Amino acid sequence: MVSFIKTPKMSFLLISYMRAVKNEEVAISLDGSSKKSQAGEGLTYSWDKVNVFASTTQGSGKKGVTQKHILKDMTGICRPGELLAIMGASGAGKTTLLNALTFRSDNALKITGKLFINGRKLNADILTKSSAFVQQEDLFIGTFTVREQLMFQANLMMDRGLTQKERVARVEEVMQELSLTKCAKTLIGVPGRIKGISGGETKRLAVACELLTNPSLLFLDEPTSGLDSFMAQSVVQAMKTSASKGKTVISTIHQPSSEVFALFDRVLLMGEGRLAYLGNTQGAMSFFKELGHVCPKTYNPADFFITTLAVEPEREEESHAFVHSTCDTFAVSSEGLAMARAVEENMQGTANGNDGSWYQMSKKSVSPYKVGWWQQFRAVLKRSVLANTREPIVLKTKVLEMIMMSLLVGVLYLDQEMTQDGVDNINGAIFLIQIEMSFTITMGVISAFCMELPIFLREHFNGMYRTDVYYLSKNIAEFSFTMVLPLIFLSISYYMIGLYAPAKNFFICLGIFILVFNAASGFGLMISCLAKDLNMALTISTPMLVPLMLLGGFYISVDSIPVYFIWIYYISWFSYGNEALIVNQWADVEEIKCPDKEMFCRNNGTDVIEQFSFNPNNLGFDCGLLIVLIIGFRLLGFLLLLNKTRRKTIKQID
């Protein structure tokens, strides 16, 4: 679909259109025909009998699982040029409805119903391609400036045929419309870490990011939350302006002011998961007046509707009865029947007098992405690198932690000699360094990745970039840390401890620790993608790390590990890293001092290696298996992340 971008220069429209035609960006009908749609053709979105169920557990076993009916036969329609407000008391199901309409519901929910645009059934990819969604939570990379965030969005979401100059012009125009010009060069910020823009500016930035592409269909989840009355009115006015250009705008909103409410063309009122009213705002006043509820002249109509449909604690039964009576009354009213006919017409493709040629769709599946893989990769990788380098506190903390821990280990095991006690101390130091590095990088990766995960999910579901693009970019951006931090640690502690001195052994040791560091990093990514959130990831990480450490071949000999635990040994990077490091340390040591009174002595490095039941020829083999674990953990993490990005399907009932 061609998005025509408003600009003072008329030539820009002509250039954009000619480029779209040249690149065959003009839409083809859903049935795969080559008919071209008219630029700016509006989208009528309708939904019929949408039901949402959630499983609740009351007791044990299958008998204890019951279905909670959240949305009940929700039906509605929104046409081009309309600004529709979804309203209701807390718990009425506003956000649940919006999530169902945008395929963003939790996978644990069961959803049924019919979704249509201009007479054609809808799926997630088609909706993503032709719409934009503004979430209630404002999720951004705090180390980006406002302009950088908008340019990142423009590079990924605007039509690939546009030039960079045209993208910049659109960014400047949107910043002007939403009063973001003054803070264009200001960092977005991270609460408690990096000072940035205000909450109101952040909310306007969220709206600006979605208005960049001039979408034909715009969804917003409570866009005025956290804004003062003036800024709330400015945001809704921008939505109104977008709708006046022939766009279809649907928004949930909670307790708007009377001035903000007056900007909406139509209102959808909900009560306990049911449709209480859908029509123009003046008609809503008349409808409730007929039910015996008159809104006082000095009262905010939005507050009146919400209060009237709310369940009052001291009058629960009476409130429930009124809400259900209101919903039943609207269903058989003239407004309700007219709305039902309009929904039916849209499902049959006659609402707009068109045959559904609103969108280009080949016989193959429709991609929700506006730009190609390589352009996505460049933009996301650049942002990932900048996000890492622009947080000096985080960088300094990581480096300082490595320095302090290496000094502590170095002083603790200072100047070990080739004696029997020295052998045990050196082996202990080697394993301790592995533990320190593994726990440090695993927890660090989990914290960073889980905090950024909601941002990725929002942007991915908005059709900005693919899952593999994000995951690969994150791994590449983090790779420098897995190289530098082990180097800092070993450069300080290696010779303080008195490890085998030749430079060759130092660099082999460094290479092994880099592999161990990367394996632990991959494990952290896997845990992050497995867990639901940061708290869960941190909770399960230690119980999963400890067995890998205990069965790593230091605390218990390989030959002594019970057969039912041996599989843990084989997936532990501690086991391969420890064997490789012990072999590197002791293979060339020809003499170890042994007092005469000692009954058992290790006379050379070979004896030390045999003590652990290690194979001195396994150095290359262990390094190879560490690489396998690095790839395996990351691949498993990617598959788990891919599972998180599955959209909730809606069972469309014929």
C-alpha positions as CSV (number, residue, x, y, z in Angstrom):
1,M,0.0,0.0,0.0
2,V,1.3,3.4,-0.9
3,S,1.6,5.8,2.0
4,F,1.4,9.4,0.7
5,I,3.3,11.7,3.0
6,K,2.2,15.2,3.6
7,T,4.8,17.8,2.7
8,P,4.8,21.5,1.7
9,K,6.3,20.6,-1.7
10,M,3.8,19.2,-4.2
11,S,6.6,17.6,-6.1
12,F,7.2,15.2,-3.2
13,L,3.8,13.6,-3.8
14,L,4.5,13.1,-7.5
15,I,8.0,11.7,-6.9
16,S,6.7,9.2,-4.2
17,Y,3.8,8.1,-6.4
18,M,6.0,7.6,-9.5
19,R,8.5,5.6,-7.4
20,A,5.8,3.5,-6.0
21,V,4.5,2.7,-9.4
22,K,8.0,1.9,-10.7
23,N,8.6,-0.5,-7.8
24,E,5.1,-2.0,-8.1
25,E,4.3,-0.9,-4.6
26,V,0.6,-0.2,-5.6
27,A,-1.8,-2.7,-4.0
28,I,-3.2,-5.8,-5.7
29,S,-6.4,-7.4,-4.5
30,L,-6.6,-10.1,-1.9
31,D,-7.5,-12.8,-4.3
32,G,-4.2,-12.4,-6.1
33,S,-5.4,-10.4,-9.1
34,S,-3.4,-7.6,-10.6
35,K,-6.0,-4.9,-10.1
36,K,-4.5,-1.7,-8.6
37,S,-6.1,0.1,-5.8
38,Q,-6.6,3.8,-5.5
39,A,-4.1,5.7,-3.4
40,G,-5.5,6.6,-0.1
41,E,-8.4,4.1,-0.3
42,G,-9.9,3.9,3.1
43,L,-10.2,0.7,5.2
44,T,-13.4,-0.3,7.0
45,Y,-12.6,-2.6,9.8
46,S,-15.4,-4.7,11.3
47,W,-15.5,-7.5,13.9
48,D,-18.3,-9.9,14.6
49,K,-19.0,-12.1,17.7
50,V,-15.5,-11.8,19.1
51,N,-15.2,-13.9,22.2
52,V,-12.2,-14.3,24.5
53,F,-11.8,-17.1,27.1
54,A,-9.2,-17.5,29.8
55,S,-8.5,-20.7,31.6
56,T,-8.6,-20.4,35.4
57,T,-7.5,-23.1,37.8
58,Q,-9.6,-23.9,40.9
59,G,-8.2,-27.0,42.5
60,S,-6.1,-29.8,41.1
61,G,-6.4,-31.8,37.9
62,K,-8.4,-31.1,34.7
63,K,-11.6,-30.8,36.7
64,G,-10.2,-27.8,38.4
65,V,-9.7,-25.9,35.2
66,T,-12.6,-23.6,34.2
67,Q,-13.1,-21.1,31.3
68,K,-13.6,-17.5,32.2
69,H,-15.6,-15.6,29.6
70,I,-13.8,-12.2,29.2
71,L,-15.3,-10.8,26.0
72,K,-18.8,-11.9,25.0
73,D,-20.0,-11.6,21.3
74,M,-18.3,-8.2,20.7
75,T,-19.4,-6.8,17.4
76,G,-18.4,-3.4,15.9
77,I,-17.2,-1.4,12.9
78,C,-15.1,1.6,12.3
79,R,-15.0,3.4,8.9
80,P,-12.5,5.6,7.1
81,G,-12.5,9.1,8.5
82,E,-13.8,8.0,11.9
83,L,-12.0,8.4,15.3
84,L,-13.5,5.7,17.5
85,A,-13.1,5.7,21.3
86,I,-13.4,2.4,23.2
87,M,-14.5,3.2,26.7
88,G,-15.7,1.5,29.8
89,A,-15.0,1.1,33.5
90,S,-11.9,-0.7,34.7
91,G,-12.1,-4.4,33.9
92,A,-14.7,-3.9,31.2
93,G,-12.4,-5.5,28.6
94,K,-11.2,-2.4,26.6
95,T,-7.5,-3.5,26.2
96,T,-8.5,-7.1,25.8
97,L,-10.7,-6.1,22.8
98,L,-8.0,-4.0,21.3
99,N,-5.4,-6.8,21.7
100,A,-7.8,-9.2,20.0
101,L,-8.4,-6.9,17.1
102,T,-4.7,-6.4,16.6
103,F,-3.6,-10.1,17.1
104,R,-1.7,-9.2,20.2
105,S,-3.5,-11.3,22.8
106,D,-1.7,-13.6,25.2
107,N,-1.3,-17.1,23.7
108,A,-2.9,-18.5,26.8
109,L,-6.3,-17.0,25.7
110,K,-8.7,-18.6,23.4
111,I,-10.3,-16.3,20.9
112,T,-13.1,-16.8,18.4
113,G,-14.9,-14.4,16.0
114,K,-14.7,-12.8,12.6
115,L,-12.4,-10.0,11.6
116,F,-12.9,-8.3,8.2
117,I,-11.4,-5.4,6.3
118,N,-13.3,-4.2,3.2
119,G,-14.9,-7.6,2.7
120,R,-11.9,-9.7,3.2
121,K,-10.9,-11.9,6.2
122,L,-8.0,-10.6,8.1
123,N,-4.8,-12.2,9.3
124,A,-1.9,-10.9,11.4
125,D,0.5,-10.2,8.6
126,I,-2.0,-8.3,6.5
127,L,-3.0,-6.2,9.5
128,T,0.6,-5.4,10.4
129,K,1.4,-4.4,6.9
130,S,-1.5,-1.8,6.7
131,S,-1.8,-0.6,10.3
132,A,0.1,0.9,13.2
133,F,-0.3,0.3,16.9
134,V,0.6,2.6,19.9
135,Q,1.0,0.6,23.1
136,Q,0.0,2.0,26.5
137,E,3.6,1.5,27.8
138,D,6.2,3.8,26.4
139,L,9.1,1.4,25.5
140,F,12.2,2.9,23.9
141,I,16.0,2.5,24.0
142,G,16.9,5.3,26.4
143,T,20.3,6.1,24.9
144,F,18.7,7.3,21.7
145,T,17.7,10.9,21.1
146,V,14.2,11.7,19.9
147,R,15.3,12.4,16.4
148,E,17.4,9.2,16.3
149,Q,14.4,7.1,17.4
150,L,12.2,8.6,14.8
151,M,14.8,8.1,12.1
152,F,15.3,4.5,13.2
153,Q,11.5,4.1,12.9
154,A,11.4,5.9,9.5
155,N,14.2,3.7,8.1
156,L,12.4,0.5,8.9
157,M,8.7,1.4,8.6
158,M,8.5,3.8,5.6
159,D,8.2,2.5,2.0
160,R,11.6,1.2,0.8
161,G,11.3,3.4,-2.4
162,L,11.7,6.6,-0.5
163,T,15.0,8.5,-0.3
164,Q,16.7,9.4,2.9
165,K,15.9,13.0,2.3
166,E,12.2,12.2,2.1
167,R,12.4,10.2,5.3
168,V,14.1,13.1,7.1
169,A,11.5,15.5,5.8
170,R,8.7,13.3,7.2
171,V,10.4,13.0,10.6
172,E,10.8,16.8,10.9
173,E,7.1,17.2,9.9
174,V,5.8,14.8,12.5
175,M,8.1,16.3,15.2
176,Q,6.6,19.7,14.4
177,E,3.0,18.3,14.5
178,L,3.5,16.8,18.0
179,S,5.7,19.5,19.5
180,L,8.8,17.4,19.7
181,T,11.2,19.8,17.9
182,K,12.6,21.4,21.0
183,C,13.6,18.0,22.4
184,A,14.8,16.5,19.1
185,K,18.4,16.2,20.3
186,T,17.6,15.1,23.9
187,L,18.2,11.5,25.0
188,I,14.9,9.6,25.7
189,G,16.4,8.6,29.0
190,V,16.3,5.7,31.4
191,P,14.5,6.2,34.8
192,G,17.1,6.3,37.6
193,R,20.1,6.1,35.2
194,I,19.9,8.6,32.4
195,K,18.1,11.9,32.5
196,G,15.9,12.3,29.5
197,I,12.7,13.7,28.1
198,S,9.5,14.2,30.2
199,G,6.7,11.6,30.4
200,G,4.4,13.7,28.2
201,E,7.2,14.0,25.6
202,T,7.7,10.2,25.7
203,K,4.0,9.6,25.1
204,R,4.0,12.0,22.2
205,L,7.1,10.3,20.8
206,A,5.3,6.9,20.9
207,V,2.4,8.4,18.9
208,A,4.8,10.1,16.5
209,C,6.6,6.9,15.8
210,E,3.4,5.3,14.5
211,L,2.2,8.4,12.6
212,L,5.4,8.5,10.6
213,T,4.1,6.0,8.0
214,N,0.7,7.7,7.7
215,P,-1.0,4.3,8.2
216,S,-4.5,3.7,6.9
217,L,-5.5,2.0,10.1
218,L,-4.3,3.2,13.5
219,F,-4.8,1.6,16.9
220,L,-3.9,3.3,20.2
221,D,-4.1,1.9,23.7
222,E,-4.9,4.7,26.1
223,P,-2.6,7.3,24.4
224,T,-3.3,10.0,26.9
225,S,-2.2,8.1,30.0
226,G,0.2,10.3,32.1
227,L,-0.4,13.5,30.1
228,D,-1.8,16.7,31.3
229,S,-5.1,18.0,29.9
230,F,-3.4,20.2,27.3
231,M,-1.0,17.6,26.0
232,A,-3.8,15.0,26.0
233,Q,-5.9,17.2,23.9
234,S,-2.9,17.8,21.5
235,V,-2.4,14.0,21.1
236,V,-6.1,13.3,20.4
237,Q,-6.2,16.3,18.0
238,A,-3.3,14.7,16.1
239,M,-5.4,11.5,16.0
240,K,-8.4,13.5,14.8
241,T,-6.4,15.1,12.1
242,S,-5.2,11.7,10.9
243,A,-8.8,10.4,10.8
244,S,-9.9,13.5,8.9
245,K,-7.5,12.5,6.1
246,G,-9.5,9.3,5.5
247,K,-7.7,7.1,8.0
248,T,-9.5,4.7,10.4
249,V,-8.5,5.3,14.0
250,I,-9.5,3.1,16.9
251,S,-8.4,4.0,20.5
252,T,-9.1,2.9,24.0
253,I,-9.2,5.8,26.4
254,H,-9.7,6.1,30.1
255,Q,-11.5,9.0,31.6
256,P,-10.9,11.7,29.0
257,S,-11.7,15.3,29.7
258,S,-14.8,16.7,28.2
259,E,-12.7,18.6,25.6
260,V,-10.9,15.4,24.6
261,F,-14.1,13.4,24.5
262,A,-15.7,16.0,22.1
263,L,-12.9,15.2,19.6
264,F,-14.1,11.7,19.0
265,D,-16.6,11.0,16.2
266,R,-17.9,7.7,17.6
267,V,-17.8,5.9,20.9
268,L,-17.9,2.2,21.8
269,L,-19.0,1.6,25.4
270,M,-18.3,-1.6,27.1
271,G,-19.7,-3.2,30.3
272,E,-18.4,-6.5,31.7
273,G,-17.1,-7.6,28.4
274,R,-20.2,-6.8,26.4
275,L,-21.1,-4.1,23.9
276,A,-23.3,-1.5,25.6
277,Y,-23.3,1.1,22.8
278,L,-21.6,1.9,19.5
279,G,-22.5,5.1,17.6
280,N,-21.9,8.8,17.6
281,T,-21.3,10.6,20.9
282,Q,-24.6,12.6,20.8
283,G,-26.5,9.4,20.1
284,A,-25.0,7.8,23.2
285,M,-26.5,10.6,25.3
286,S,-29.9,10.0,23.8
287,F,-29.6,6.3,24.3
288,F,-28.9,6.5,28.0
289,K,-31.6,9.2,28.4
290,E,-34.1,6.6,27.1
291,L,-32.9,4.2,29.8
292,G,-33.6,6.8,32.5
293,H,-30.0,8.1,32.9
294,V,-29.6,11.7,32.0
295,C,-26.2,13.3,31.9
296,P,-26.2,16.7,33.8
297,K,-25.2,19.7,31.7
298,T,-22.2,20.5,33.8
299,Y,-21.0,16.8,33.9
300,N,-18.3,15.3,31.7
301,P,-20.1,12.9,29.3
302,A,-17.1,10.4,29.4
303,D,-17.3,10.3,33.2
304,F,-21.0,9.9,33.0
305,F,-20.8,6.9,30.7
306,I,-18.1,5.2,32.7
307,T,-19.8,5.7,36.0
308,T,-23.2,4.5,34.7
309,L,-21.7,1.3,33.4
310,A,-19.5,0.6,36.4
311,V,-20.2,-2.0,39.0
312,E,-20.6,-0.3,42.4
313,P,-19.4,-2.5,45.3
314,E,-22.4,-1.7,47.5
315,R,-24.9,-2.3,44.6
316,E,-23.3,-5.2,42.8
317,E,-26.5,-7.1,41.8
318,E,-28.3,-4.0,40.7
319,S,-25.3,-2.8,38.7
320,H,-24.8,-6.2,37.0
321,A,-28.5,-6.2,36.1
322,F,-28.4,-2.7,34.6
323,V,-25.2,-3.4,32.6
324,H,-26.7,-6.5,31.0
325,S,-30.0,-4.9,30.5
326,T,-28.3,-2.0,28.7
327,C,-26.4,-4.4,26.4
328,D,-29.5,-6.3,25.6
329,T,-31.4,-3.1,24.8
330,F,-28.8,-1.8,22.5
331,A,-28.6,-5.1,20.6
332,V,-32.3,-4.7,19.5
333,S,-32.3,-0.9,19.2
334,S,-32.3,0.8,15.9
335,E,-28.7,1.9,16.4
336,G,-27.7,-1.7,17.3
337,L,-29.5,-3.2,14.3
338,A,-28.0,-0.6,11.9
339,M,-24.6,-1.4,13.2
340,A,-25.1,-5.1,12.8
341,R,-26.2,-4.5,9.1
342,A,-23.1,-2.4,8.5
343,V,-20.9,-5.2,9.9
344,E,-22.6,-7.7,7.7
345,E,-22.2,-5.5,4.6
346,N,-18.5,-5.1,5.3
347,M,-18.0,-8.8,5.6
348,Q,-19.7,-9.2,2.2
349,G,-17.5,-6.6,0.7
350,T,-20.3,-4.1,-0.1
351,A,-19.7,-1.5,2.7
352,N,-17.4,0.6,0.6
353,G,-18.6,-0.5,-2.8
354,N,-15.3,-2.2,-3.6
355,D,-14.2,-5.7,-4.0
356,G,-11.4,-5.7,-1.5
357,S,-8.6,-4.4,-3.8
358,W,-7.2,-2.5,-0.8
359,Y,-4.1,-4.5,-0.5
360,Q,-1.5,-6.2,-2.6
361,M,-1.3,-9.9,-1.9
362,S,0.3,-12.5,-4.1
363,K,-0.5,-16.2,-4.0
364,K,2.4,-16.5,-1.5
365,S,2.2,-15.2,2.1
366,V,2.3,-11.4,2.7
367,S,5.4,-10.1,4.5
368,P,4.6,-7.7,7.3
369,Y,7.9,-5.9,6.8
370,K,8.4,-2.7,4.8
371,V,12.1,-3.1,4.1
372,G,14.4,-6.0,3.3
373,W,16.5,-8.1,5.6
374,W,19.8,-6.3,5.0
375,Q,18.3,-2.8,5.7
376,Q,16.7,-4.1,8.9
377,F,20.0,-5.7,10.0
378,R,22.0,-2.5,9.4
379,A,19.6,-0.3,11.4
380,V,19.2,-2.7,14.3
381,L,22.9,-3.5,14.6
382,K,23.8,0.2,14.6
383,R,21.3,0.8,17.4
384,S,22.5,-2.2,19.4
385,V,26.1,-0.9,19.2
386,L,25.1,2.6,20.1
387,A,23.0,1.4,23.0
388,N,26.1,-0.4,24.4
389,T,28.6,2.4,23.9
390,R,26.4,5.2,25.1
391,E,26.0,3.9,28.6
392,P,29.4,4.8,30.2
393,I,28.2,3.8,33.7
394,V,27.5,0.2,32.5
395,L,30.7,0.0,30.6
396,K,32.8,1.3,33.5
397,T,30.9,-1.0,35.9
398,K,31.7,-4.1,33.9
399,V,35.4,-3.1,33.5
400,L,35.7,-2.1,37.1
401,E,34.2,-5.4,38.2
402,M,36.7,-7.4,36.1
403,I,39.6,-5.4,37.5
404,M,38.5,-5.8,41.1
405,M,37.8,-9.5,40.8
406,S,41.0,-10.2,39.0
407,L,43.0,-8.3,41.7
408,L,41.1,-10.2,44.4
409,V,41.9,-13.6,42.8
410,G,45.5,-12.5,42.1
411,V,46.1,-11.4,45.7
412,L,44.4,-14.5,47.1
413,Y,46.5,-16.9,45.1
414,L,49.6,-14.7,44.8
415,D,52.9,-16.3,43.6
416,Q,52.1,-19.9,43.7
417,E,55.0,-22.3,43.3
418,M,55.3,-25.7,41.7
419,T,54.7,-27.6,44.9
420,Q,52.0,-30.0,46.0
421,D,50.0,-27.3,47.7
422,G,50.7,-24.9,44.8
423,V,49.1,-27.4,42.4
424,D,45.9,-27.5,44.4
425,N,45.8,-23.7,44.7
426,I,46.5,-23.2,41.0
427,N,43.7,-25.6,40.0
428,G,41.4,-23.9,42.5
429,A,42.2,-20.5,41.0
430,I,41.6,-21.7,37.4
431,F,38.2,-23.1,38.4
432,L,37.3,-20.0,40.5
433,I,38.0,-17.7,37.5
434,Q,35.6,-19.8,35.4
435,I,32.9,-19.5,38.0
436,E,33.4,-15.8,38.4
437,M,33.3,-15.2,34.6
438,S,30.4,-17.5,34.1
439,F,28.1,-16.1,36.8
440,T,29.1,-12.5,35.9
441,I,28.3,-12.7,32.2
442,T,25.2,-14.9,32.7
443,M,23.6,-12.5,35.1
444,G,24.6,-9.5,33.1
445,V,23.2,-10.9,29.9
446,I,19.9,-11.9,31.6
447,S,19.4,-8.4,33.1
448,A,20.2,-6.6,29.9
449,F,18.3,-8.8,27.5
450,C,15.1,-9.2,29.6
451,M,14.9,-5.4,30.1
452,E,15.1,-4.9,26.4
453,L,12.8,-7.8,25.4
454,P,9.5,-5.8,25.7
455,I,10.9,-3.2,23.3
456,F,11.8,-5.9,20.8
457,L,8.4,-7.5,21.1
458,R,6.6,-4.2,20.5
459,E,8.7,-3.3,17.5
460,H,8.6,-6.8,16.0
461,F,4.8,-7.0,16.3
462,N,4.6,-3.6,14.7
463,G,6.4,-5.1,11.6
464,M,9.6,-3.2,12.0
465,Y,12.1,-6.1,11.8
466,R,12.5,-9.9,11.9
467,T,13.3,-11.9,15.0
468,D,16.5,-13.3,13.5
469,V,17.7,-9.7,12.6
470,Y,17.3,-8.6,16.2
471,Y,18.9,-11.7,17.7
472,L,21.9,-11.7,15.4
473,S,22.4,-8.0,16.0
474,K,22.4,-8.4,19.7
475,N,24.9,-11.2,19.6
476,I,27.3,-9.3,17.3
477,A,27.0,-6.1,19.5
478,E,27.8,-8.1,22.6
479,F,30.7,-10.0,21.1
480,S,33.2,-7.2,21.9
481,F,32.5,-7.6,25.6
482,T,33.2,-11.3,25.5
483,M,36.6,-10.6,24.0
484,V,37.7,-7.6,26.1
485,L,36.6,-8.6,29.6
486,P,38.4,-11.9,29.7
487,L,41.5,-10.1,28.4
488,I,41.3,-7.6,31.2
489,F,40.8,-10.3,33.8
490,L,43.7,-12.5,32.7
491,S,46.1,-9.7,32.0
492,I,46.0,-8.8,35.7
493,S,45.7,-12.2,37.5
494,Y,47.5,-14.6,35.2
495,Y,51.1,-13.8,36.3
496,M,50.1,-12.7,39.8
497,I,48.9,-16.3,40.4
498,G,52.0,-17.8,38.8
499,L,50.3,-19.7,36.0
500,Y,52.5,-21.4,33.4
501,A,54.6,-18.5,32.2
502,P,55.2,-18.9,28.4
503,A,53.3,-16.4,26.2
504,K,51.9,-19.3,24.1
505,N,50.2,-20.8,27.2
506,F,48.9,-17.4,28.2
507,F,47.2,-16.8,24.8
508,I,45.8,-20.3,24.7
509,C,44.4,-19.8,28.2
510,L,42.9,-16.5,27.1
511,G,41.3,-18.2,24.1
512,I,39.8,-20.9,26.3
513,F,38.4,-18.3,28.7
514,I,36.9,-16.3,25.8
515,L,35.1,-19.5,24.7
516,V,33.9,-20.2,28.3
517,F,32.7,-16.5,28.5
518,N,30.8,-16.9,25.2
519,A,29.3,-20.2,26.3
520,A,28.0,-18.6,29.6
521,S,26.8,-15.7,27.5
522,G,24.8,-18.0,25.2
523,F,23.4,-19.8,28.3
524,G,22.2,-16.4,29.6
525,L,20.5,-15.6,26.3
526,M,18.8,-19.0,26.4
527,I,17.5,-18.4,29.9
528,S,16.3,-14.9,29.0
529,C,14.3,-16.3,26.0
530,L,13.0,-19.1,28.1
531,A,11.7,-17.1,31.0
532,K,8.6,-14.9,31.0
533,D,10.3,-11.9,32.6
534,L,13.4,-10.7,34.4
535,N,12.4,-12.0,37.9
536,M,11.7,-15.4,36.5
537,A,15.0,-15.5,34.6
538,L,17.0,-14.5,37.7
539,T,15.1,-17.1,39.8
540,I,15.8,-20.1,37.5
541,S,19.3,-19.1,36.4
542,T,21.2,-20.1,39.6
543,P,19.5,-23.5,40.1
544,M,20.4,-24.3,36.5
545,L,24.0,-22.9,36.8
546,V,24.9,-24.7,40.0
547,P,24.6,-28.3,38.7
548,L,26.6,-27.4,35.6
549,M,29.3,-26.1,37.9
550,L,29.3,-29.0,40.4
551,L,29.6,-31.6,37.7
552,G,32.3,-29.7,35.8
553,G,35.0,-32.1,36.8
554,F,36.6,-30.1,39.6
555,Y,34.5,-31.0,42.7
556,I,34.0,-34.6,41.6
557,S,36.0,-36.8,39.3
558,V,34.5,-37.6,35.9
559,D,34.7,-41.3,36.7
560,S,32.8,-40.8,39.9
561,I,29.8,-38.9,38.4
562,P,26.6,-41.1,38.7
563,V,25.3,-42.3,35.4
564,Y,22.0,-40.5,35.8
565,F,23.9,-37.2,36.1
566,I,26.4,-37.7,33.4
567,W,24.3,-35.8,30.8
568,I,24.8,-32.7,32.8
569,Y,28.6,-33.1,32.6
570,Y,28.3,-33.3,28.8
571,I,26.4,-30.0,28.5
572,S,28.5,-28.1,31.0
573,W,31.0,-25.7,29.6
574,F,32.8,-25.9,33.0
575,S,33.8,-29.5,32.2
576,Y,35.3,-28.8,28.8
577,G,36.8,-25.5,29.9
578,N,38.3,-27.0,33.0
579,E,39.9,-29.9,31.1
580,A,41.3,-27.6,28.4
581,L,42.7,-25.1,31.0
582,I,44.2,-27.9,33.2
583,V,45.9,-29.5,30.1
584,N,47.2,-26.1,29.0
585,Q,48.6,-25.4,32.5
586,W,50.2,-28.7,33.2
587,A,51.0,-30.6,30.0
588,D,54.5,-29.1,29.7
589,V,55.4,-29.0,33.4
590,E,58.1,-31.6,33.9
591,E,58.8,-31.3,37.6
592,I,56.7,-30.6,40.7
593,K,58.4,-30.4,44.1
594,C,57.5,-33.2,46.5
595,P,58.6,-33.3,50.2
596,D,59.9,-36.6,51.4
597,K,57.3,-37.0,54.0
598,E,54.4,-36.9,51.4
599,M,53.0,-40.3,50.8
600,F,51.3,-39.3,47.5
601,C,53.0,-36.9,45.2
602,R,52.3,-35.5,41.7
603,N,55.8,-35.4,40.2
604,N,54.9,-33.7,37.0
605,G,52.1,-32.1,35.1
606,T,51.0,-35.4,33.6
607,D,50.2,-36.7,37.1
608,V,48.0,-33.7,37.7
609,I,46.0,-34.2,34.5
610,E,45.6,-37.9,35.3
611,Q,44.3,-37.0,38.8
612,F,41.3,-35.4,37.2
613,S,40.9,-38.3,34.7
614,F,41.5,-35.8,31.9
615,N,43.0,-36.6,28.5
616,P,46.1,-34.5,27.7
617,N,45.2,-34.9,24.0
618,N,41.7,-33.3,24.4
619,L,42.7,-29.6,24.2
620,G,41.5,-29.1,20.7
621,F,38.5,-31.4,21.2
622,D,37.4,-29.4,24.3
623,C,37.7,-26.1,22.4
624,G,35.6,-27.6,19.6
625,L,32.9,-28.7,22.0
626,L,32.9,-25.3,23.7
627,I,32.2,-23.8,20.3
628,V,29.4,-26.4,19.8
629,L,27.8,-25.3,23.2
630,I,28.2,-21.6,22.2
631,I,26.2,-22.3,19.0
632,G,23.8,-24.7,20.6
633,F,22.8,-22.4,23.5
634,R,22.3,-19.5,21.1
635,L,20.4,-21.5,18.6
636,L,18.1,-22.8,21.3
637,G,17.7,-19.3,22.6
638,F,16.7,-18.2,19.1
639,L,14.0,-20.9,18.8
640,L,12.6,-19.9,22.3
641,L,12.5,-16.3,21.2
642,L,10.9,-17.2,18.0
643,N,8.2,-19.0,20.0
644,K,7.6,-15.7,22.0
645,T,6.9,-13.9,18.7
646,R,4.0,-16.2,17.6
647,R,0.9,-14.1,17.2
648,K,-2.3,-15.3,18.8
649,T,-4.6,-16.6,16.1
650,I,-8.3,-16.0,16.1
651,K,-10.6,-18.9,15.1
652,Q,-12.7,-17.3,12.5
653,I,-16.1,-18.9,12.6
654,D,-17.9,-19.1,9.2
